[in-house]
Amino acid sequence: MNANDRTPADLLRSALASDPGRPLVTFYDDATGERVELSVATFANWVAKTANLLQGDLSAEPGDRAVLLLPAHWQTAVWLLACSSVGVVADVGGDPASADLVVSGPDSLDAARACSGERIALALRPLGGRFPQPPDGFADYAVEVPGQGDQFAPYAPVDPDEVALVVDGVELTGAEVVARAREDAGRLERAGGGEGGVRVLSGLSYGTWDGLSAGLFAALAGGGSVVLCRNLERLGESGLEKRVEDERVGVVRR
């Protein structure tokens, strides 16, 4: 943990400098059987590519608002950190009609069309697969992101005291996100036995702070890792117990 970190992107940079090979996000979709594990380095590479897409191809600038109509998913986590890297406000589940750009999963495309700015669609298919047919009026993330650069540098410094995240109607600056995440990381460590770097299994929605923290931000702030589970209710109690054991989970949030 670096005391100088003031934005979520700072937390990721510190994690990358400290231990790039450690697992950061392990994602399960219990409706499809998908499992993806991303180290800090792999996750940071996706974030850099996505931030380059945002800043370059989409011409996003600090203060622009990106509405994320996405479930708790590893690619959603990437977008949250990419927005922080550029200085774009990540508005989770907000109103697309008032957004500068919208990022939508396959189930919210109709709502996303209310955005008059740039529209990006995520198929959320296993292995980051693309849509069989790109949705009309959207750029397919899986088509656009692979060719982006692996290193990212913002055109302008990101101000930690500007709004970085909107969730459940609450606006948080980058510094506030970091402060909250650090507090939550401490609580999770205590719940997990007091050891640093706790591994948290989260089945919570990304539509609340608790879900975002348990499913991403606290792990970044505390040197831990996340087992992020979509459609966890399909797993059953015995399946959950096995996953907790197999993934060496210290804390469960659902």
Phi and psi in degrees as GROMACS dihedral restraints (atoms count N, CA, C in turn):
[ dihedral_restraints ]
;  ai    aj    ak    al  type     phi  dphi    fc
    3     4     5     6     1  -105.6    20    10
    4     5     6     7     1   120.3    20    10
    6     7     8     9     1   -64.9    20    10
    7     8     9    10     1   -18.0    20    10
    9    10    11    12     1   -86.6    20    10
   10    11    12    13     1    -6.2    20    10
   12    13    14    15     1   -67.4    20    10
   13    14    15    16     1   129.4    20    10
   15    16    17    18     1  -123.5    20    10
   16    17    18    19     1   -11.0    20    10
   18    19    20    21     1  -132.4    20    10
   19    20    21    22     1   161.2    20    10
   21    22    23    24     1   -57.0    20    10
   22    23    24    25     1   -36.4    20    10
   24    25    26    27     1   -63.9    20    10
   25    26    27    28     1   -35.0    20    10
   27    28    29    30     1   -61.0    20    10
   28    29    30    31     1   -42.6    20    10
   30    31    32    33     1   -59.7    20    10
   31    32    33    34     1   -41.1    20    10
   33    34    35    36     1   -67.1    20    10
   34    35    36    37     1   -41.4    20    10
   36    37    38    39     1   -61.5    20    10
   37    38    39    40     1   -40.4    20    10
   39    40    41    42     1   -66.7    20    10
   40    41    42    43     1   -40.5    20    10
   42    43    44    45     1   -62.9    20    10
   43    44    45    46     1   -38.8    20    10
   45    46    47    48     1   -66.4    20    10
   46    47    48    49     1   -40.2    20    10
   48    49    50    51     1   -70.3    20    10
   49    50    51    52     1   -31.3    20    10
   51    52    53    54     1   -80.5    20    10
   52    53    54    55     1   -49.5    20    10
   54    55    56    57     1  -157.3    20    10
   55    56    57    58     1    79.5    20    10
   57    58    59    60     1   -65.2    20    10
   58    59    60    61     1   -22.5    20    10
   60    61    62    63     1   -89.2    20    10
   61    62    63    64     1    -9.0    20    10
   63    64    65    66     1   -73.5    20    10
   64    65    66    67     1   150.1    20    10
   66    67    68    69     1   -63.3    20    10
   67    68    69    70     1   141.4    20    10
   69    70    71    72     1  -117.1    20    10
   70    71    72    73     1   -53.5    20    10
   72    73    74    75     1  -127.3    20    10
   73    74    75    76     1   121.9    20    10
   75    76    77    78     1  -111.8    20    10
   76    77    78    79     1   119.3    20    10
   78    79    80    81     1  -110.4    20    10
   79    80    81    82     1   133.4    20    10
   81    82    83    84     1  -121.3    20    10
   82    83    84    85     1   139.4    20    10
   84    85    86    87     1  -118.4    20    10
   85    86    87    88     1   108.5    20    10
   87    88    89    90     1   -81.3    20    10
   88    89    90    91     1     4.9    20    10
   90    91    92    93     1   -91.6    20    10
   91    92    93    94     1   -25.1    20    10
   93    94    95    96     1  -117.5    20    10
   94    95    96    97     1   -15.0    20    10
   96    97    98    99     1    84.6    20    10
   97    98    99   100     1     6.7    20    10
   99   100   101   102     1   -69.2    20    10
  100   101   102   103     1   140.4    20    10
  102   103   104   105     1  -137.9    20    10
  103   104   105   106     1   127.6    20    10
  105   106   107   108     1  -132.0    20    10
  106   107   108   109     1   132.8    20    10
  108   109   110   111     1  -118.2    20    10
  109   110   111   112     1   127.3    20    10
  111   112   113   114     1  -119.0    20    10
  112   113   114   115     1   124.3    20    10
  114   115   116   117     1   -72.7    20    10
  115   116   117   118     1   170.1    20    10
  117   118   119   120     1   -56.9    20    10
  118   119   120   121     1   -43.7    20    10
  120   121   122   123     1   -65.1    20    10
  121   122   123   124     1   -43.3    20    10
  123   124   125   126     1   -66.5    20    10
  124   125   126   127     1   -43.2    20    10
  126   127   128   129     1   -61.1    20    10
  127   128   129   130     1   -45.4    20    10
  129   130   131   132     1   -63.0    20    10
  130   131   132   133     1   -32.4    20    10
  132   133   134   135     1   -66.9    20    10
  133   134   135   136     1   -43.0    20    10
  135   136   137   138     1   -61.9    20    10
  136   137   138   139     1   -40.7    20    10
  138   139   140   141     1   -63.0    20    10
  139   140   141   142     1   -44.1    20    10
  141   142   143   144     1   -61.5    20    10
  142   143   144   145     1   -45.3    20    10
  144   145   146   147     1   -62.0    20    10
  145   146   147   148     1   -42.2    20    10
  147   148   149   150     1   -69.9    20    10
  148   149   150   151     1   -37.5    20    10
  150   151   152   153     1   -64.7    20    10
  151   152   153   154     1   -38.2    20    10
  153   154   155   156     1   -64.8    20    10
  154   155   156   157     1   -38.1    20    10
  156   157   158   159     1   -62.2    20    10
  157   158   159   160     1   -44.8    20    10
  159   160   161   162     1   -61.8    20    10
  160   161   162   163     1   -52.3    20    10
  162   163   164   165     1   -74.5    20    10
  163   164   165   166     1   -37.3    20    10
  165   166   167   168     1   -88.2    20    10
  166   167   168   169     1   -75.0    20    10
  168   169   170   171     1   -65.8    20    10
  169   170   171   172     1   -35.6    20    10
  171   172   173   174     1   -95.8    20    10
  172   173   174   175     1    -5.0    20    10
  174   175   176   177     1    55.6    20    10
  175   176   177   178     1    33.7    20    10
  177   178   179   180     1   -75.0    20    10
  178   179   180   181     1   144.2    20    10
  180   181   182   183     1  -126.7    20    10
  181   182   183   184     1   160.6    20    10
  183   184   185   186     1   -54.1    20    10
  184   185   186   187     1   133.7    20    10
  186   187   188   189     1    95.4    20    10
  187   188   189   190     1   -19.2    20    10
  189   190   191   192     1   -62.8    20    10
  190   191   192   193     1   154.0    20    10
  192   193   194   195     1  -112.3    20    10
  193   194   195   196     1   122.5    20    10
  195   196   197   198     1  -109.5    20    10
  196   197   198   199     1   116.1    20    10
  198   199   200   201     1   -84.3    20    10
  199   200   201   202     1   126.8    20    10
  201   202   203   204     1  -105.7    20    10
  202   203   204   205     1   107.0    20    10
  204   205   206   207     1  -100.3    20    10
  205   206   207   208     1    73.7    20    10
  207   208   209   210     1  -140.0    20    10
  208   209   210   211     1   149.6    20    10
  210   211   212   213     1   -80.8    20    10
  211   212   213   214     1   179.2    20    10
  213   214   215   216     1   -67.7    20    10
  214   215   216   217     1   111.5    20    10
  216   217   218   219     1  -157.0    20    10
  217   218   219   220     1   153.1    20    10
  219   220   221   222     1   -62.7    20    10
  220   221   222   223     1   -32.7    20    10
  222   223   224   225     1   -72.0    20    10
  223   224   225   226     1   -29.8    20    10
  225   226   227   228     1   -64.1    20    10
  226   227   228   229     1   -42.9    20    10
  228   229   230   231     1   -58.5    20    10
  229   230   231   232     1   -41.0    20    10
  231   232   233   234     1   -59.8    20    10
  232   233   234   235     1   -46.1    20    10
  234   235   236   237     1   -64.0    20    10
  235   236   237   238     1   -38.4    20    10
  237   238   239   240     1   -59.4    20    10
  238   239   240   241     1   -43.4    20    10
  240   241   242   243     1   -76.3    20    10
  241   242   243   244     1   -31.0    20    10
  243   244   245   246     1   -65.9    20    10
  244   245   246   247     1   -41.9    20    10
  246   247   248   249     1   -60.6    20    10
  247   248   249   250     1   -43.9    20    10
  249   250   251   252     1   -61.9    20    10
  250   251   252   253     1   -36.0    20    10
  252   253   254   255     1   -63.8    20    10
  253   254   255   256     1   -35.8    20    10
  255   256   257   258     1   -88.6    20    10
  256   257   258   259     1   -25.5    20    10
  258   259   260   261     1    96.7    20    10
  259   260   261   262     1    12.8    20    10
  261   262   263   264     1   -81.2    20    10
  262   263   264   265     1   139.5    20    10
  264   265   266   267     1   -75.8    20    10
  265   266   267   268     1   122.7    20    10
  267   268   269   270     1   -91.5    20    10
  268   269   270   271     1   108.9    20    10
  270   271   272   273     1  -102.6    20    10
  271   272   273   274     1   101.6    20    10
  273   274   275   276     1   -79.3    20    10
  274   275   276   277     1   115.4    20    10
  276   277   278   279     1    71.5    20    10
  277   278   279   280     1    20.1    20    10
  279   280   281   282     1   -76.8    20    10
  280   281   282   283     1  -169.8    20    10
  282   283   284   285     1   -87.5    20    10
  283   284   285   286     1   113.5    20    10
  285   286   287   288     1   -62.2    20    10
  286   287   288   289     1   -26.9    20    10
  288   289   290   291     1   -64.6    20    10
  289   290   291   292     1   -24.5    20    10
  291   292   293   294     1  -103.4    20    10
  292   293   294   295     1    10.0    20    10
  294   295   296   297     1   -96.3    20    10
  295   296   297   298     1   154.3    20    10
  297   298   299   300     1   -78.5    20    10
  298   299   300   301     1   -30.8    20    10
  300   301   302   303     1  -153.3    20    10
  301   302   303   304     1   159.8    20    10
  303   304   305   306     1  -131.4    20    10
  304   305   306   307     1   142.3    20    10
  306   307   308   309     1  -121.9    20    10
  307   308   309   310     1   118.5    20    10
  309   310   311   312     1  -124.9    20    10
  310   311   312   313     1   144.3    20    10
  312   313   314   315     1   -82.1    20    10
  313   314   315   316     1   178.1    20    10
  315   316   317   318     1   -68.4    20    10
  316   317   318   319     1   -19.5    20    10
  318   319   320   321     1   -92.0    20    10
  319   320   321   322     1    -3.5    20    10
  321   322   323   324     1  -125.8    20    10
  322   323   324   325     1    20.9    20    10
  324   325   326   327     1   -63.2    20    10
  325   326   327   328     1   -39.4    20    10
  327   328   329   330     1   -62.0    20    10
  328   329   330   331     1   -45.2    20    10
  330   331   332   333     1   -64.5    20    10
  331   332   333   334     1   -37.2    20    10
  333   334   335   336     1   -66.1    20    10
  334   335   336   337     1   -24.4    20    10
  336   337   338   339     1   -65.8    20    10
  337   338   339   340     1   -10.3    20    10
  339   340   341   342     1   -70.0    20    10
  340   341   342   343     1   -16.3    20    10
  342   343   344   345     1   -77.8    20    10
  343   344   345   346     1   128.6    20    10
  345   346   347   348     1   -88.7    20    10
  346   347   348   349     1    -6.1    20    10
  348   349   350   351     1   -94.2    20    10
  349   350   351   352     1  -152.7    20    10
  351   352   353   354     1   -67.9    20    10
  352   353   354   355     1   143.4    20    10
  354   355   356   357     1  -128.4    20    10
  355   356   357   358     1   126.8    20    10
  357   358   359   360     1  -118.3    20    10
  358   359   360   361     1   135.0    20    10
  360   361   362   363     1  -115.5    20    10
  361   362   363   364     1   136.0    20    10
  363   364   365   366     1  -111.9    20    10
  364   365   366   367     1   125.1    20    10
  366   367   368   369     1   -72.7    20    10
  367   368   369   370     1   -25.0    20    10
  369   370   371   372     1    56.7    20    10
  370   371   372   373     1    35.0    20    10
  372   373   374   375     1   -88.6    20    10
  373   374   375   376     1   158.3    20    10
  375   376   377   378     1   -53.2    20    10
  376   377   378   379     1   143.8    20    10
  378   379   380   381     1    63.5    20    10
  379   380   381   382     1    22.9    20    10
  381   382   383   384     1    68.6    20    10
  382   383   384   385     1    29.6    20    10
  384   385   386   387     1   -65.7    20    10
  385   386   387   388     1   157.8    20    10
  387   388   389   390     1   -88.0    20    10
  388   389   390   391     1   169.8    20    10
  390   391   392   393     1   -68.6    20    10
  391   392   393   394     1   142.2    20    10
  393   394   395   396     1   -58.4    20    10
  394   395   396   397     1   -36.7    20    10
  396   397   398   399     1  -136.1    20    10
  397   398   399   400     1   119.2    20    10
  399   400   401   402     1   -57.3    20    10
  400   401   402   403     1   134.9    20    10
  402   403   404   405     1   -61.8    20    10
  403   404   405   406     1   139.5    20    10
  405   406   407   408     1   -61.4    20    10
  406   407   408   409     1   127.5    20    10
  408   409   410   411     1    88.5    20    10
  409   410   411   412     1     5.8    20    10
  411   412   413   414     1  -127.7    20    10
  412   413   414   415     1   149.1    20    10
  414   415   416   417     1   -89.6    20    10
  415   416   417   418     1   138.5    20    10
  417   418   419   420     1   -84.6    20    10
  418   419   420   421     1   115.1    20    10
  420   421   422   423     1   -52.9    20    10
  421   422   423   424     1   -42.8    20    10
  423   424   425   426     1   -66.8    20    10
  424   425   426   427     1   -21.1    20    10
  426   427   428   429     1   -86.1    20    10
  427   428   429   430     1   -38.7    20    10
  429   430   431   432     1   -82.0    20    10
  430   431   432   433     1   -31.6    20    10
  432   433   434   435     1   -81.6    20    10
  433   434   435   436     1   -31.3    20    10
  435   436   437   438     1   -59.4    20    10
  436   437   438   439     1   -33.6    20    10
  438   439   440   441     1   -82.8    20    10
  439   440   441   442     1    -1.2    20    10
  441   442   443   444     1   -75.0    20    10
  442   443   444   445     1   159.3    20    10
  444   445   446   447     1   -66.9    20    10
  445   446   447   448     1   151.1    20    10
  447   448   449   450     1   -85.8    20    10
  448   449   450   451     1    -9.3    20    10
  450   451   452   453     1  -119.8    20    10
  451   452   453   454     1   143.9    20    10
  453   454   455   456     1  -128.5    20    10
  454   455   456   457     1   136.7    20    10
  456   457   458   459     1  -134.6    20    10
  457   458   459   460     1   122.1    20    10
  459   460   461   462     1   -68.2    20    10
  460   461   462   463     1   145.6    20    10
  462   463   464   465     1   -65.7    20    10
  463   464   465   466     1   -32.0    20    10
  465   466   467   468     1  -133.1    20    10
  466   467   468   469     1   146.4    20    10
  468   469   470   471     1   -59.8    20    10
  469   470   471   472     1   144.9    20    10
  471   472   473   474     1   -88.0    20    10
  472   473   474   475     1   125.2    20    10
  474   475   476   477     1   -83.6    20    10
  475   476   477   478     1   115.9    20    10
  477   478   479   480     1   -66.9    20    10
  478   479   480   481     1   -14.3    20    10
  480   481   482   483     1   -96.0    20    10
  481   482   483   484     1     3.4    20    10
  483   484   485   486     1   -93.1    20    10
  484   485   486   487     1   156.8    20    10
  486   487   488   489     1   -59.7    20    10
  487   488   489   490     1   130.9    20    10
  489   490   491   492     1  -117.4    20    10
  490   491   492   493     1   -26.3    20    10
  492   493   494   495     1  -145.3    20    10
  493   494   495   496     1   138.0    20    10
  495   496   497   498     1  -125.2    20    10
  496   497   498   499     1   122.8    20    10
  498   499   500   501     1  -142.2    20    10
  499   500   501   502     1   131.1    20    10
  501   502   503   504     1    54.9    20    10
  502   503   504   505     1    35.8    20    10
  504   505   506   507     1    81.4    20    10
  505   506   507   508     1    -0.4    20    10
  507   508   509   510     1  -103.3    20    10
  508   509   510   511     1   129.1    20    10
  510   511   512   513     1   -93.1    20    10
  511   512   513   514     1   132.9    20    10
  513   514   515   516     1  -128.4    20    10
  514   515   516   517     1   135.4    20    10
  516   517   518   519     1   -74.9    20    10
  517   518   519   520     1   167.8    20    10
  519   520   521   522     1   -58.4    20    10
  520   521   522   523     1   -42.8    20    10
  522   523   524   525     1   -64.3    20    10
  523   524   525   526     1   -37.3    20    10
  525   526   527   528     1   -68.4    20    10
  526   527   528   529     1   -38.3    20    10
  528   529   530   531     1   -60.4    20    10
  529   530   531   532     1   -45.1    20    10
  531   532   533   534     1   -64.1    20    10
  532   533   534   535     1   -44.1    20    10
  534   535   536   537     1   -63.1    20    10
  535   536   537   538     1   -44.9    20    10
  537   538   539   540     1   -63.6    20    10
  538   539   540   541     1   -42.6    20    10
  540   541   542   543     1   -62.9    20    10
  541   542   543   544     1   -38.9    20    10
  543   544   545   546     1   -64.9    20    10
  544   545   546   547     1   -42.5    20    10
  546   547   548   549     1   -61.4    20    10
  547   548   549   550     1   -45.5    20    10
  549   550   551   552     1   -65.3    20    10
  550   551   552   553     1   -37.3    20    10
  552   553   554   555     1   -60.6    20    10
  553   554   555   556     1   -40.0    20    10
  555   556   557   558     1   -63.8    20    10
  556   557   558   559     1   -41.5    20    10
  558   559   560   561     1   -65.8    20    10
  559   560   561   562     1   -40.9    20    10
  561   562   563   564     1   -66.2    20    10
  562   563   564   565     1   -38.9    20    10
  564   565   566   567     1   -61.6    20    10
  565   566   567   568     1   -42.8    20    10
  567   568   569   570     1   -65.4    20    10
  568   569   570   571     1   -40.4    20    10
  570   571   572   573     1   -66.5    20    10
  571   572   573   574     1   -28.1    20    10
  573   574   575   576     1   -91.1    20    10
  574   575   576   577     1     9.5    20    10
  576   577   578   579     1   108.5    20    10
  577   578   579   580     1     5.0    20    10
  579   580   581   582     1    90.1    20    10
  580   581   582   583     1    -1.1    20    10
  582   583   584   585     1   -89.6    20    10
  583   584   585   586     1   146.0    20    10
  585   586   587   588     1   -72.0    20    10
  586   587   588   589     1   161.7    20    10
  588   589   590   591     1    68.9    20    10
  589   590   591   592     1    39.1    20    10
  591   592   593   594     1   -65.6    20    10
  592   593   594   595     1   145.2    20    10
  594   595   596   597     1  -100.2    20    10
  595   596   597   598     1   120.2    20    10
  597   598   599   600     1  -110.8    20    10
  598   599   600   601     1   128.3    20    10
  600   601   602   603     1   -95.3    20    10
  601   602   603   604     1   124.0    20    10
  603   604   605   606     1  -124.8    20    10
  604   605   606   607     1   126.5    20    10
  606   607   608   609     1  -109.7    20    10
  607   608   609   610     1    14.7    20    10
  609   610   611   612     1   -79.0    20    10
  610   611   612   613     1   152.8    20    10
  612   613   614   615     1   -68.1    20    10
  613   614   615   616     1   150.5    20    10
  615   616   617   618     1   -80.1    20    10
  616   617   618   619     1     4.9    20    10
  618   619   620   621     1   -83.2    20    10
  619   620   621   622     1     2.8    20    10
  621   622   623   624     1  -132.7    20    10
  622   623   624   625     1   161.3    20    10
  624   625   626   627     1   -61.2    20    10
  625   626   627   628     1   -41.9    20    10
  627   628   629   630     1   -57.1    20    10
  628   629   630   631     1   -41.4    20    10
  630   631   632   633     1   -68.0    20    10
  631   632   633   634     1   -41.4    20    10
  633   634   635   636     1   -66.6    20    10
  634   635   636   637     1   -38.7    20    10
  636   637   638   639     1   -71.0    20    10
  637   638   639   640     1   -51.6    20    10
  639   640   641   642     1   -64.3    20    10
  640   641   642   643     1   -32.3    20    10
  642   643   644   645     1   -95.2    20    10
  643   644   645   646     1     3.2    20    10
  645   646   647   648     1  -166.8    20    10
  646   647   648   649     1   -64.9    20    10
  648   649   650   651     1   -67.1    20    10
  649   650   651   652     1   -39.0    20    10
  651   652   653   654     1   -65.4    20    10
  652   653   654   655     1   -36.0    20    10
  654   655   656   657     1   -63.0    20    10
  655   656   657   658     1   -41.9    20    10
  657   658   659   660     1   -64.3    20    10
  658   659   660   661     1   -40.9    20    10
  660   661   662   663     1   -74.6    20    10
  661   662   663   664     1   -27.9    20    10
  663   664   665   666     1  -111.2    20    10
  664   665   666   667     1     7.9    20    10
  666   667   668   669     1    72.3    20    10
  667   668   669   670     1    23.5    20    10
  669   670   671   672     1  -100.3    20    10
  670   671   672   673     1  -159.7    20    10
  672   673   674   675     1  -148.8    20    10
  673   674   675   676     1   164.6    20    10
  675   676   677   678     1  -125.2    20    10
  676   677   678   679     1   135.6    20    10
  678   679   680   681     1  -106.1    20    10
  679   680   681   682     1    99.5    20    10
  681   682   683   684     1   -93.8    20    10
  682   683   684   685     1   120.3    20    10
  684   685   686   687     1  -118.5    20    10
  685   686   687   688     1   121.0    20    10
  687   688   689   690     1   -99.3    20    10
  688   689   690   691     1   140.3    20    10
  690   691   692   693     1    60.1    20    10
  691   692   693   694     1    39.5    20    10
  693   694   695   696     1   -62.4    20    10
  694   695   696   697     1   -27.1    20    10
  696   697   698   699     1   -62.2    20    10
  697   698   699   700     1   -18.5    20    10
  699   700   701   702     1   -80.8    20    10
  700   701   702   703     1    -9.8    20    10
  702   703   704   705     1   -78.9    20    10
  703   704   705   706     1   -37.7    20    10
  705   706   707   708     1    85.3    20    10
  706   707   708   709     1   159.4    20    10
  708   709   710   711     1   -65.6    20    10
  709   710   711   712     1   -42.8    20    10
  711   712   713   714     1   -66.0    20    10
  712   713   714   715     1   -38.4    20    10
  714   715   716   717     1   -65.0    20    10
  715   716   717   718     1   -37.6    20    10
  717   718   719   720     1   -65.8    20    10
  718   719   720   721     1   -44.2    20    10
  720   721   722   723     1   -58.8    20    10
  721   722   723   724     1   -41.4    20    10
  723   724   725   726     1   -65.4    20    10
  724   725   726   727     1   -41.3    20    10
  726   727   728   729     1   -64.7    20    10
  727   728   729   730     1   -42.4    20    10
  729   730   731   732     1   -58.2    20    10
  730   731   732   733     1   -41.9    20    10
  732   733   734   735     1   -70.2    20    10
  733   734   735   736     1   -47.2    20    10
  735   736   737   738     1   -63.4    20    10
  736   737   738   739     1   -38.8    20    10
  738   739   740   741     1   -91.9    20    10
  739   740   741   742     1     2.0    20    10
  741   742   743   744     1    55.7    20    10
  742   743   744   745     1    48.1    20    10
  744   745   746   747     1   -76.9    20    10
  745   746   747   748     1   137.7    20    10
  747   748   749   750     1   -99.3    20    10
  748   749   750   751     1   -30.0    20    10
  750   751   752   753     1  -139.0    20    10
  751   752   753   754     1   138.5    20    10
  753   754   755   756     1  -114.4    20    10
  754   755   756   757     1   131.5    20    10
  756   757   758   759     1  -126.6    20    10
  757   758   759   760     1   120.4    20    10
